[in-house]
């Protein structure tokens, strides 16, 4: 990964969310005014996605991606009612929930986990778009080649002992499988009743 650039996976996902906002007919599956502001419109992933946006397989891909985000956020809204207080986004990439969070999101401590270079690039884009990071967001830049997921999360204040009463789990390609399984097991087996975790892949 090059300095000043996000991963191609993160860029491709952001491109699909931005295209949904800019080109798809309403009503939108996911309302995301931030995505078009931080996507690299001059990058190959975005240019390719725009050129191919009307192909059936690309429409299906885009629908799947925005549906995943919408479903995760709907589940999160319900989980907050059950006292979820931590939201961990593994491989956050250019995910935008923290910057457009609804009022109920303010009770959450949101953790965005990704490679340090990806997060550095994201911060630069947010700054260029005059978008501020909310007070309840913690960036957790973790290089899984040198730090385990559990150790990295601990360093940024993630409380793995909080009980997870509602959760979603998807494999994160940026993390070692052993770390992902260990994190899921730790969260699932914790017993503190005061809060919960919700984990998802953007």
N, C-alpha and C positions, 0 to 999 in steps of 0.2 A: 504494500500500500504506500502510495506516495504522499509526502507531506503536503497538506493543504487540500487533500482530496478525500472524499468519502469512498466507501467501498462501492463497487458496482451494484451489489445486491441492494444496498440502501438507496442508491441513486435510482435504480429501476423501480423500486417500490414507491418512492416519492413521485416519480414520473407518472405512474398510474393513478395515484391519488390526485395529482394536479390536473391530469387530463379529465378525470371524472368531474372536477369542478368547472373546468373551462369549456369542455366540449359535449359532455353527456346532457341529455334532456333532463329537466326536473320532473318530479321532485327528486332531489339527490338522496342516494342511499346514506351517504355520510356528508354532512356539511363541514367543510374544512377550508376556510379562507386562508389559512396559513400556508398550506402546501404549495400553491402557485408562487408564493413570495420567496420561498427558499430553495425551490428546485433549480437545478442548473439547466436553463433553457438552451444553452449552447452546447450541452454535453450530448454525446452519442446516445445514451439511454433514452433521453427525452425526445430527441429528434426521431429516433427509430419508433418510439411508442406513438408519437403524433402521426407519423406517416402510415403506421399500420393500425391505427386506432379503430377503423371500421371493419377490420377482418374478424370473422366469427371467433377465432381462437383468442384474439387479443381482447375482444369484448368479454369473453368468458373469463379470461385471466383478470381483467380489471374488475369485473363484478365480484369475483372470488376475493380479491384483495380488499376492496372496500367493504364487502359484507363481513369479512373477518374482523376488520377494525370496528365496524358498527356493532356487531354482535358482542365483541369483547367489552366495548364501552357501555352497552346496555346491561351486560352482566355485572359490570363494575358498579353501575348506578344502583342495582339491586343489592349488591354486596355491601355497599356503604351503609345501607339501611340495617345491615347485620353487623355493623361496627367494624368493617374493614378500615384500617388506618394506614396501611402501607401498600403501595402499588409499585411493583418491580417490573420494569420493561427490559427484557433481555434482548440484546442486539437492537437497541432503540433506533439506530440509524437516524433518519430524518422524521421520525414520528413526531406528531404535532399536538397530541392530547394536552400536554402540560400548558401549552400557550393559548389554548382556546377552551380550557376546562370550564364547565358550568359551575354555578355556585356550590353545588354539592361536592365538587372536587376539592374544595379548599380544606376540607377536613382530612385529606390524605397527605401523607408524605410520599412523594413520587420519586422513584429512583430510576434514572436512565443509565443503563449499562451498555457500554460499547468500547471498541478499540480507541485508544487515546487520539489517534490521528483523525478518526471519523468524528469524534466529539469536538476536536479543535476546529475542524472544517465547519461543523454545524454551528458552533458558536460564532464563527466569522460571518456566516450567512445570516444568522439571526440579527447580529449587530448591523449588518449592511441594510437589513430590512426594517431596522428600528424596532425590533421585537425584543422585549425584555424577558428574562427568565423569571418566573414567579417565585415567591418566597418559599413555597412548599416543594420546590424541585431541588434534587441533589444530582449533579452529574457524577457518575462513577466510572471514570475511564480505567478500564482494566485490560491489560495485555495478558491473555490466557496462556501465552507461551512462557510467562515467567511467574504469574501469580494465579493461585487457584481461585475459583469463583467464591467459595465461602470466605477465604481470607480477604479477598478484595472487597466483598460486600461489608464485612465487619469493619474494615478500615474507613468506610464511608458512612457508618452509623446505621446500617440495616440491622434490625433486631430479628434474628432468626428464631428467637424463642417465643415470639408471638404466635398464638394459635391461628391456623388458617382455616376459617370456617367456610370460605368460598374461594374457589381457585379455578384457573384454566392453565393448562401446561402444554407447550409446544416445543419441539426440539429447536434449540438455538445453534446454528452452525458455527457461531463464533466461539462457542465454549466446548471444552472437552466433554464427551458424553459422561464420563465418570463424575465430573464436577456438576453437571446438570442433574444427574440422578441423585447425587448427594444433597444438593440444595433442595430438591423436591422432597426428598425423604426427611430432611431436617425440618422443613416447614410443616409437613404433614404430621410429624410425630410430636411437635411442640404442644404444650398444654396450657399456656397462658390464655385465659378466656376473654381478655379485654380488647383484642383486635384481631386482624387477619391479614393475609397476603393474597393478592391476586397477581398471577404471573401470566404473561402472554408474549408471543412473538409478533412484532409489528407486521 
